[in-house]
Amino acid sequence: MAQDKHPVTPAIRVLRQHKVEFTHHPYDYEEHGGTAVSSRELGVDEHCVIKTLIMEDEAKRPLVVLMHGDREVSTKNLARLIGVKTITPCSPDVANRHSGYMVGGTSPFGSKKTMPVYVQASILDLPKIYINGGKRGYLVGLAPAVLPAILDAKPVDICA
């Protein structure tokens, strides 16, 4: 049996455990490059590259937000929808503690803590998405239906 040359991260273990079909997409990571770099490197529309953002409410309860790479999150709309006062992005070190991943390599799959996941509803309409596989410079391509199926991701309309 051939050796798998792709990284085996907690995210990949979760996808394999759930028998999810996915494709590997390594690329040259650039510090602070974000989805603009990954979409350019992979030759895919940035709208199909999904950001995994670790945020928290006013009580410091963490949550995951999945958003199109070319869109921003309205934290006010999200807070109103989920019934909290405020939502703010976590600092990189706090995000690392919650997720177990380094910022730039954060995957919604296989995170250290179980957190509620909110997905921009329009992501679920795409034929295929590219989302972090748990390592900087490594995305996986999969069907967006996996997000509610495995992560119990709640669809919300929170584009700014």
C-alpha atoms as a printed R data frame, in Angstrom:
    type eleno elety resid chain resno       x      y      z
1   ATOM     1    CA   MET     A     1   0.000  0.000  0.000
2   ATOM     2    CA   ALA     A     2   1.393  3.403 -0.986
3   ATOM     3    CA   GLN     A     3   2.283  5.883  1.734
4   ATOM     4    CA   ASP     A     4  -0.062  8.866  1.965
5   ATOM     5    CA   LYS     A     5   2.164 11.879  1.286
6   ATOM     6    CA   HIS     A     6  -0.454 14.357  2.513
7   ATOM     7    CA   PRO     A     7  -0.589 15.594  6.113
8   ATOM     8    CA   VAL     A     8  -2.635 13.613  8.589
9   ATOM     9    CA   THR     A     9  -4.122 16.214 10.898
10  ATOM    10    CA   PRO     A    10  -6.981 15.895 13.388
11  ATOM    11    CA   ALA     A    11  -9.203 17.349 10.624
12  ATOM    12    CA   ILE     A    12  -8.187 14.639  8.147
13  ATOM    13    CA   ARG     A    13  -8.787 11.953 10.781
14  ATOM    14    CA   VAL     A    14 -12.345 13.273 11.312
15  ATOM    15    CA   LEU     A    15 -13.052 13.356  7.571
16  ATOM    16    CA   ARG     A    16 -11.759  9.792  7.144
17  ATOM    17    CA   GLN     A    17 -13.670  8.574 10.196
18  ATOM    18    CA   HIS     A    18 -16.889  9.903  8.614
19  ATOM    19    CA   LYS     A    19 -15.916  8.465  5.199
20  ATOM    20    CA   VAL     A    20 -16.058 11.900  3.570
21  ATOM    21    CA   GLU     A    21 -14.812 12.142 -0.003
22  ATOM    22    CA   PHE     A    22 -12.315 14.988 -0.251
23  ATOM    23    CA   THR     A    23  -9.400 16.158 -2.371
24  ATOM    24    CA   HIS     A    24  -5.997 17.383 -1.138
25  ATOM    25    CA   HIS     A    25  -4.855 20.890 -2.091
26  ATOM    26    CA   PRO     A    26  -1.443 21.862 -0.704
27  ATOM    27    CA   TYR     A    27  -0.101 25.318 -1.624
28  ATOM    28    CA   ASP     A    28   2.728 27.663 -0.656
29  ATOM    29    CA   TYR     A    29   1.525 29.389  2.500
30  ATOM    30    CA   GLU     A    30   2.152 33.129  2.858
31  ATOM    31    CA   GLU     A    31   1.936 34.797  6.270
32  ATOM    32    CA   HIS     A    32  -1.159 37.076  6.376
33  ATOM    33    CA   GLY     A    33  -2.037 36.072  2.800
34  ATOM    34    CA   GLY     A    34  -5.434 34.624  3.675
35  ATOM    35    CA   THR     A    35  -7.867 33.251  1.147
36  ATOM    36    CA   ALA     A    36  -6.624 35.590 -1.602
37  ATOM    37    CA   VAL     A    37  -3.328 33.663 -1.650
38  ATOM    38    CA   SER     A    38  -4.822 30.174 -1.329
39  ATOM    39    CA   SER     A    39  -7.387 30.832 -4.086
40  ATOM    40    CA   ARG     A    40  -4.689 32.257 -6.365
41  ATOM    41    CA   GLU     A    41  -2.314 29.363 -5.666
42  ATOM    42    CA   LEU     A    42  -5.020 26.751 -6.276
43  ATOM    43    CA   GLY     A    43  -6.576 28.565 -9.236
44  ATOM    44    CA   VAL     A    44 -10.059 28.574 -7.699
45  ATOM    45    CA   ASP     A    45 -12.614 31.330 -7.051
46  ATOM    46    CA   GLU     A    46 -11.989 32.970 -3.660
47  ATOM    47    CA   HIS     A    47 -15.754 32.787 -3.033
48  ATOM    48    CA   CYS     A    48 -15.380 28.963 -2.830
49  ATOM    49    CA   VAL     A    49 -12.476 29.131 -0.364
50  ATOM    50    CA   ILE     A    50 -13.977 29.078  3.115
51  ATOM    51    CA   LYS     A    51 -12.470 30.909  6.095
52  ATOM    52    CA   THR     A    52 -12.645 29.233  9.498
53  ATOM    53    CA   LEU     A    53 -12.883 31.980 12.104
54  ATOM    54    CA   ILE     A    54 -12.753 31.420 15.865
55  ATOM    55    CA   MET     A    55 -14.809 34.029 17.695
56  ATOM    56    CA   GLU     A    56 -16.317 34.454 21.148
57  ATOM    57    CA   ASP     A    57 -19.308 36.061 22.783
58  ATOM    58    CA   GLU     A    58 -19.271 38.527 25.689
59  ATOM    59    CA   ALA     A    59 -19.006 35.613 28.163
60  ATOM    60    CA   LYS     A    60 -15.859 34.386 26.325
61  ATOM    61    CA   ARG     A    61 -17.719 31.316 25.000
62  ATOM    62    CA   PRO     A    62 -15.971 30.289 21.757
63  ATOM    63    CA   LEU     A    63 -17.698 29.587 18.458
64  ATOM    64    CA   VAL     A    64 -16.702 28.843 14.871
65  ATOM    65    CA   VAL     A    65 -17.828 30.948 11.915
66  ATOM    66    CA   LEU     A    66 -17.431 29.704  8.333
67  ATOM    67    CA   MET     A    67 -17.464 32.460  5.715
68  ATOM    68    CA   HIS     A    68 -16.708 32.867  2.010
69  ATOM    69    CA   GLY     A    69 -13.105 33.975  1.499
70  ATOM    70    CA   ASP     A    70 -14.181 37.126 -0.322
71  ATOM    71    CA   ARG     A    71 -16.766 38.230  2.278
72  ATOM    72    CA   GLU     A    72 -16.681 39.632  5.805
73  ATOM    73    CA   VAL     A    73 -18.741 38.570  8.823
74  ATOM    74    CA   SER     A    74 -21.304 40.922 10.365
75  ATOM    75    CA   THR     A    75 -20.686 40.153 14.034
76  ATOM    76    CA   LYS     A    76 -23.694 42.333 14.953
77  ATOM    77    CA   ASN     A    77 -26.022 40.206 12.801
78  ATOM    78    CA   LEU     A    78 -24.537 36.988 14.195
79  ATOM    79    CA   ALA     A    79 -24.912 38.190 17.801
80  ATOM    80    CA   ARG     A    80 -28.545 39.145 17.150
81  ATOM    81    CA   LEU     A    81 -29.277 35.788 15.463
82  ATOM    82    CA   ILE     A    82 -27.839 33.679 18.266
83  ATOM    83    CA   GLY     A    83 -29.141 35.840 21.116
84  ATOM    84    CA   VAL     A    84 -25.946 37.242 22.635
85  ATOM    85    CA   LYS     A    85 -24.808 40.831 23.200
86  ATOM    86    CA   THR     A    86 -21.561 40.802 21.239
87  ATOM    87    CA   ILE     A    87 -19.366 38.583 19.082
88  ATOM    88    CA   THR     A    88 -15.690 39.393 18.604
89  ATOM    89    CA   PRO     A    89 -12.827 37.597 16.863
90  ATOM    90    CA   CYS     A    90 -10.476 35.796 19.226
91  ATOM    91    CA   SER     A    91  -6.847 36.829 19.404
92  ATOM    92    CA   PRO     A    92  -4.551 34.315 17.658
93  ATOM    93    CA   ASP     A    93  -3.332 32.747 20.935
94  ATOM    94    CA   VAL     A    94  -6.890 32.341 22.278
95  ATOM    95    CA   ALA     A    95  -8.052 30.931 18.916
96  ATOM    96    CA   ASN     A    96  -5.142 28.442 19.042
97  ATOM    97    CA   ARG     A    97  -6.154 27.322 22.556
98  ATOM    98    CA   HIS     A    98  -9.781 26.787 21.546
99  ATOM    99    CA   SER     A    99  -9.137 25.054 18.222
100 ATOM   100    CA   GLY     A   100  -5.793 23.345 18.750
101 ATOM   101    CA   TYR     A   101  -4.700 24.747 15.368
102 ATOM   102    CA   MET     A   102  -2.367 27.607 14.473
103 ATOM   103    CA   VAL     A   103  -4.092 30.626 12.947
104 ATOM   104    CA   GLY     A   104  -3.735 30.236  9.188
105 ATOM   105    CA   GLY     A   105  -4.219 26.490  9.570
106 ATOM   106    CA   THR     A   106  -7.501 26.407 11.496
107 ATOM   107    CA   SER     A   107  -9.958 23.750 10.394
108 ATOM   108    CA   PRO     A   108 -13.509 23.398 11.687
109 ATOM   109    CA   PHE     A   109 -12.942 19.626 11.786
110 ATOM   110    CA   GLY     A   110 -11.106 17.998 14.690
111 ATOM   111    CA   SER     A   111 -10.855 21.075 16.900
112 ATOM   112    CA   LYS     A   112  -9.616 20.660 20.454
113 ATOM   113    CA   LYS     A   113 -12.819 22.028 22.004
114 ATOM   114    CA   THR     A   114 -16.328 21.304 20.831
115 ATOM   115    CA   MET     A   115 -17.744 24.640 19.724
116 ATOM   116    CA   PRO     A   116 -20.985 25.639 18.001
117 ATOM   117    CA   VAL     A   117 -20.436 26.174 14.263
118 ATOM   118    CA   TYR     A   118 -22.241 28.790 12.163
119 ATOM   119    CA   VAL     A   119 -21.970 28.688  8.376
120 ATOM   120    CA   GLN     A   120 -22.910 31.469  5.970
121 ATOM   121    CA   ALA     A   121 -25.999 29.897  4.335
122 ATOM   122    CA   SER     A   122 -24.889 30.665  0.752
123 ATOM   123    CA   ILE     A   123 -21.835 28.409  1.237
124 ATOM   124    CA   LEU     A   124 -24.187 25.419  1.289
125 ATOM   125    CA   ASP     A   125 -25.335 26.290 -2.268
126 ATOM   126    CA   LEU     A   126 -21.846 25.908 -3.769
127 ATOM   127    CA   PRO     A   127 -21.004 22.720 -5.703
128 ATOM   128    CA   LYS     A   128 -17.609 22.341 -3.953
129 ATOM   129    CA   ILE     A   129 -15.750 24.232 -1.249
130 ATOM   130    CA   TYR     A   130 -12.098 24.457 -0.253
131 ATOM   131    CA   ILE     A   131 -11.556 24.594  3.496
132 ATOM   132    CA   ASN     A   132  -8.527 24.302  5.736
133 ATOM   133    CA   GLY     A   133  -7.319 20.777  6.364
134 ATOM   134    CA   GLY     A   134  -5.676 21.609  9.688
135 ATOM   135    CA   LYS     A   135  -2.297 22.887  8.541
136 ATOM   136    CA   ARG     A   136  -1.021 26.113  7.031
137 ATOM   137    CA   GLY     A   137  -0.766 25.749  3.265
138 ATOM   138    CA   TYR     A   138  -3.213 22.852  3.055
139 ATOM   139    CA   LEU     A   139  -6.856 22.955  1.991
140 ATOM   140    CA   VAL     A   140  -9.258 20.112  1.313
141 ATOM   141    CA   GLY     A   141 -11.975 20.201 -1.333
142 ATOM   142    CA   LEU     A   142 -15.332 18.719 -0.412
143 ATOM   143    CA   ALA     A   143 -19.087 19.020 -0.767
144 ATOM   144    CA   PRO     A   144 -20.522 21.739  1.500
145 ATOM   145    CA   ALA     A   145 -23.244 19.339  2.715
146 ATOM   146    CA   VAL     A   146 -20.519 17.842  4.927
147 ATOM   147    CA   LEU     A   147 -20.610 20.959  7.162
148 ATOM   148    CA   PRO     A   148 -24.084 20.471  8.668
149 ATOM   149    CA   ALA     A   149 -23.755 16.678  8.509
150 ATOM   150    CA   ILE     A   150 -20.527 16.372 10.521
151 ATOM   151    CA   LEU     A   151 -20.222 19.688 12.360
152 ATOM   152    CA   ASP     A   152 -23.930 20.337 12.951
153 ATOM   153    CA   ALA     A   153 -23.169 23.736 11.388
154 ATOM   154    CA   LYS     A   154 -26.142 26.089 11.628
155 ATOM   155    CA   PRO     A   155 -26.845 28.073  8.422
156 ATOM   156    CA   VAL     A   156 -27.023 31.823  9.043
157 ATOM   157    CA   ASP     A   157 -27.025 34.936  6.861
158 ATOM   158    CA   ILE     A   158 -24.231 37.037  8.327
159 ATOM   159    CA   CYS     A   159 -22.387 38.658  5.396
160 ATOM   160    CA   ALA     A   160 -21.404 42.241  6.227
